[in-house]
Amino acid sequence: MTSESDYAIPPDAYSTDTECSEPENKLPKTCSSSTDNGKTVRPVYRHTHTLTILFVYKVFIKFYFTFSFSGYSNGTHKIWENQINIIEPYILPPVTECAVFFSAVSLSSMTSESDYAIPPDAYSTDTECSEPENKLPKTCSSSTDNGKTESMEKSGYLLKMVKTWKKTWKRHWFVLKDGELLYYKSPSDVIRKPQGQIELNACSTIARGDGKQMLQSVCNLKADSPHLLEEWLRVLQSVLRIKAASPLFTHPDTRPVMKGHLTKVKHGYSKHVWCALFGKTLYYFRNQEDKFPLGQIKLWEARVEEVHKSCDVAEVSAQYTLSIQSVNQDPVYLLIDSPYEKTAWLYHLSVAAGSAVEQVGTEFEQLLGKLLRIEGDPGSQLWRHPTLCFTNEGLSSPLTTLPSQALQTEAIKLFKTCQLFINVAIDTPAIDYHVTLAQCALQVCLTHPELQNEIYCQLIKQTQKTPPYGPPGTLQGWQFLALCVGLFLPTPPILWYLQVHLKRHGDSRTEEGKYAIYCQRSLERTQQKGDRQARSSRTEILSILLRNPYHHSLPFSVPVHFLNNTYQVVSFDASTTVEEFQSRLNQDTGMRKTAQSGFSLYSDDPTGKDLEHCLQGNLKICDIISKWEQASKVQPSFVTNHWCTPSRLYFSQQMRGETERERLLLAYQTNLEITAGHFPVNKELALEMAALLAQVEFGDFERPFSPGASGAAQTKSNQTLKQVLERFYPKHYRHSCAEEQMRYLLSARWASLRGRSSSECIRIYLTVARKWTFFGAKLFEAEVSKNVRVWLAVHEDGVSMLEFNSVVILASYPYKSIVTFGACGQDFMLSSGTNTSKDKSTEKHLFAMAPSKVRDVTLLIASYINCTQQRKAAAHHLSAPALLLALSGEMKKSKESRSKSPPAACRPSKTPTLL
């Protein structure tokens, strides 16, 4: 039974009037009523309904973390708000059923006193027509362009079905806010982390249940009354409708055409909001940080114009007023103080509405509107208008509408930069002049996205031919345009103008035409993969300037180095991501996908430190190279980015289906751990493993002691043995034995491998190495106290602490017992806890290590946990029950083996048994 402390006033206690309601003087409807005898009578509902949530499972399940000062934490993100008072409980009515279907997952989380949240009904439940800015924010509803007010936030009690061995109902306090459905134990727990979260997305569907038996993956919710049921259904449908149609959620990386703070007025009520224009819809938010809009105004076929102050806005002071009049709707007014912002908003809103485009904006934009109206007719005389064509003169004003005077000044400087780049001939010895010009201009456009449309208009103007003679130096203008197209794209209608321009000039018979064709290809790729984050690197600019990229589908290339001192050259374009790059690399080298092989792409540190950085799959290769160049302390012309592919994650199941290339690289990866002292091998075993790799690297050993052997052969043999010892023998063993003796012992073992193939030697090497319990684990040196060093081993089952010299297990922390992990000051912190019915405790462990290693171990643990969750989800949906039992049995055996003391590989072994 639910305790009385878990109850609060129901959400329907107040009226849900729409426009211009005045809830301040309203009384609660259903909480209680007083009779003339002074007694309180609580209402009893007779008809009830239920909500059911169906989770449509996907191939994988996302595992969420929160990165804070103390590191990663399982659970949901923090929300800060106030605590509401608990009111006198009311009588719960009986309930029946209905259904809601979501393709989402419920994420349970741990409660924490340090995490806070506020339910939306902590504020008054007024709607769109709230009073001006001196009122508290009204957050329960959102307005659309059809004049109706749709609720976007709600809170209240619902009963959630819990499916264990028996279906039971558990009461929770649900909060719908910012498009997320969270649930708590009671309203008093909203200051803590929620017990779970239901993520609403565009694929979710809502339907009413009929009380029949549902599928196993169905989560049922019960409402207390038909009235509450309708409210929940209505608000959830409103949220899903906006998420399904809004680019804020369908394409979260989309850049708004225009954004800024405005005062929105409707029906005489004003509200200061943050506005963002996406496509043909204007969204407005409570503030710039909000992700879920208060409402939206659809602009297509609306009338947008500047008006004088009307009676609706007489009480609000503003210099300029824009009116948006939708069909059959009341007007909405936008109040703006700056003349530049007014001009910019008027132009962009008019373009979105599709009305009067030829009368607003600059002369260039008006001509563009006329071309758009005739659909870019190639025979039109507008193409020859001087404003649209090449000029040697400077600009007195920008070609596009900009929201501030500072940006207008910057636009004129930008045109001067373009003119210098185009008019000054490229001299190969002094080509860095053009590299600097391009990088400075592109950086300005990335810093001020409002100038991205401007630079495209300038470059299109300077590459526009005027028959019968073309302008001089347009080839360099096309080269500059090729750099821009791979970096970012303009917004409509400039994007349409760019596409028409490229189509008109594309011609494989001329150099300019070839650049135009390349720009078309690059534009399509940028549309698919999105804009980049960093300016073009020196490598990218030189590649575009020194050779025509038309002849190469992938115009750039870099070498990727492997641990066996080989490399593979991989090509890419301006929009290639790390995931695509590595997929092409795997295909060229005969390796499996990254998720199957565990090999990842790494980049060296630009500061010269002995560090490597694992590259995330969604990053773009050109961005990585550019940031690496900017961070490098050495002159960019004398450095090159170093790429390599060491193994990042190792799972014991990966050995099934291993390719020859993967086994070879894994053996060299193990060799690095052995030579660094991270692998428990004795001297004898280390020599034999060094001999195996020597046979792989150099082939059969040639004895220099045979009759007739010259001194040169003896010297060459000694140099080869010395090289093998330096590369394949542990450093700490080299100083304990004479070099001549080590060469003799190594030569004897190497000679015994005569006739062995490389694949056979690699098989033997890995068979020996895999006998160690922590094979494939990544070891980090750390200090637990002063002068007490240990190894922190991160592997597929968890994190283990090993003794520094003997590599004996001191403690193990399975992933399921880890609560939080990450940086804590200068140290790495790991909190582990037990969660049993009798004991619930958390223990914190601090490990001192270098800051770069703290970051590496944190990301590695997070990757293992994420990958483990994805594998479990895939096995749950794609594997047979028998296979699941087998896998769980293997995992259990693996965990048992890790709990045992010193590995067998640490003990002395006989030579014949190994080879």
Phi, psi and omega in degrees: 000148180275134180287162182293337179288351182269002185256153175208174179302132180293157183298334182273015180293335179251159179290150179249048178297153181266226190311134173061031174283160180234083186285348186298325183260012178278155175253154177302140182277313193241004184288308178193163176218148182255139176261179184288345178269006175085359180272153180262129180247124178264138181287152177238125180271145181253337182244130182225165182218170184229148172252138178236131180249121180257126179264114177273105187292141175257181181292331180226160177240129179287140176247124190260147175228157170240120180266114181233192180299326180269001174113205180276146181219130177293134179140196183256170185285163184275139176232128182257124173203188183266167179262138180263156181281147178271123182264170181304131183296155178241164186285131180278132178275166173292162185228155170229200195240152164206180189221147172227134183246129178230139169268071183214176179237151177265123185253111177279151182217165179269147180277147180215137181292340185271000182250133188236153175205159178233132174290152183298333183278010172293338174263168177292152188264045174285167183247210191305317186276058175284164181281173188303189195291350180280356177272161173293153181296138177256115193240014185274344188218170179220147183253146176243177185285352181272006176088351180267153179257122181251129181289135180241350182222143183198156174213154180164173180279137169220154176260128183249132180286132176250123184253102172246232174283346180217136180286121178230163180250135179234135185272132179226157172265113184264140179231120175255114182206140180055034178076012180239142180250108180251153176224143182235173177289318182202169178301331180288347182267004181290349175281351180251180176291147180291157176288335180192171182218139174245113183275121178269134179222178186293342181272354182288147175230153182236134177213155180272132179279164181241011177085359181281168179296132184257175178291167182293331182274014182267134173249120185265142174235137179248136175259163186274342183201161176301324181296315178293324178301312181297323179296315180295317179298318183294315183289322178293320177296323179295316180296314181294325180295318179291319181294326181286333185256342187271132175293346176300330183249325179286326177225079187296342180272000182294135180268131179294147178292322182208145179208157179159170179278131177222163171256117183261132183233132174210132181057030177085357180256132184249153179209131177277118187227165173260122185251144176220129182259115177242116179061241181250023181229134176258117178259143176230142188236164177294318176208178187292334183277343182295142179260334182254127187287151170290329181183184183212155177233116178278127192260346187298128181066015173275159178260117181247127182204161174272134183230163171280168181302131176259176181294335181290334186241020185294331185275351182253130183271125175200148184282327185229147181226128174252139180247134175244111183247100176279164182294127177059029180230157175290147182290151174243134183250139175243122183260129186226141181264324186272135177293328179290317178295322178299314180297318181293316179295320181298318181292309185293323176293323179294320178296317179295325180280343181072026183234139173055035181293332183281352181251356182241159178089187180284174178299320179299315182291326177292319175296322177297321177297323178292321176296322179294323180293325179265013176058037175064039180306118183295341179271001182289143177287348180298330181296337182264005180298135182304328181295332183267353189248170183304144177214146174269349181277158175280170179266137175269340179210157182295159177279339182239166179280125182238147189276004179206158180291326179297320178291325177296318177297319179294327180294321179293321176295324180297321179293324177296321177297317179298320179296320178296318180297321185279319190274333179276122182295143181283122176250119187304315179296331181248036185289342179297338176298314179289327176298315180295318178301313182295316182294320179295316181295316181292325178294322177299319181290328176287323179289323179239089183302339179297339182272358182291320174297322182296313183293328176293317178297321179294317182287324176295320178298316184281351175249010180278120181283145176238095182304152003274357182243136176273156180290152179287147173071019181290340180300319178291330173295321177293326177295319177296319179296324178296325176293318182294319185297328178280353186256310180204166181237153176283172177263159176300148359272004179297325179298318177298318180297320178296316180297318178294319180299315180294321180293321181292330187255356179294122182201117183287356181270345181238156179295318178297319180295326178293320176296323178297320178294319176298320179299325178296316178296315181295324179298317179297320180293320179294323176297325180285316189260349178089172182289161178265172185252337184236154180295167180295139179281168177297321179299316181293317182294316179298322180296322180288323185281326189268343176211145184286119183290354179300328184280357182227124176293331176236093192285346182246158178204150176219151176275139175250123185266142178251168186287346178265025177065027171247170180212162179226127178276127182238133181263156181201170176243189187292341184247007183294131177268167178300321180298315178293319180299314182289328176297319177292322178296315179299320180294321181287331185257000178075040178245159179282178178298157183301320181296335181267323183271330182087355180279135181237167180264131181238153173236145178286170183276131183290342182277357180093357179288157180279068182228154175230145184241124177286135186261129179286148188294335183272354178286155179261139184301317180296324177295319181296315180296318180296313180294325178296317179296319182292328181275348183289138179273349180266159178300126186305332183287351183244010181233154174225143179288134183256123181248141178212167184229068172285162180285134182258307180246135178235126175239140183300332180286349182290340182292343174285122179083015179297141175269165179300320181295318180295318179296321179298312181293326179293324177294317178292328175296318178295324179299322177299320179293323181292312182294332179276357180083018179266007186229131185280091176230145175273178185297318183295313180293324179296321178295319181293321179290327175294322178295323178299314179290330176295321177295324178291319186281317189244351182084200183297143181279130178262117181286127178276359186268004179290156180300137179088001181289134182276168177293329178296320178295321178297316180295318179296320179295317179296321178295321179294315179297320178296320179295321178295318179295321181292326184270328192239358182248138183303140183296321186287349176267342184290331184274350183264001182215150180295142184297322181295321178294319179296322179295322180294314180296320180294319181297324179295316180289323179295318180296330180291349181263011183303133179091350179285138178279164180297315181298324179291319178295321178295321179298316179295317181302311182289328177297319177291315184294324183288354176290339178283136184302322185259030176297133182090349179283154177258124183258135178237130177283134182212166176240128177267335174207182185297122178063019176247103184262145178220168170256134174255108184261123178255120184221187188290338183261345181160207180240131180237145176256123184245147175294141193294319185271312184270349181057038175272144181292125175261323179199152178230142180231096177299154183300327182291342179264354182277125181269305178221158176201152180144193184285137174224097187069236178264001186247170173259130181246138176228122179252123177242149183215158173253139184231073178248172182293334183261327187229123175232096184226156179233134182239131182257140180231131180249136179232123179275126178203172181297147181304321180295325178288328176299316178296317183296315182292326178295312180293326180292317177298317179298320180294318178298317181294316179299314182294323178297318179295319179294321178294320178296318180295317179295320179293325180295325186263334188250347186253159178282158179302323180297322179293322178298319179295322179294318180295318179295326177294321178295319180295323181294317179296320181297318180294322179295320181293328180287340181276350180278159180276190210329138182292157182296331183293346181281337185276153176300142180228159181277143184298312185298331182289338182277319188256000000 
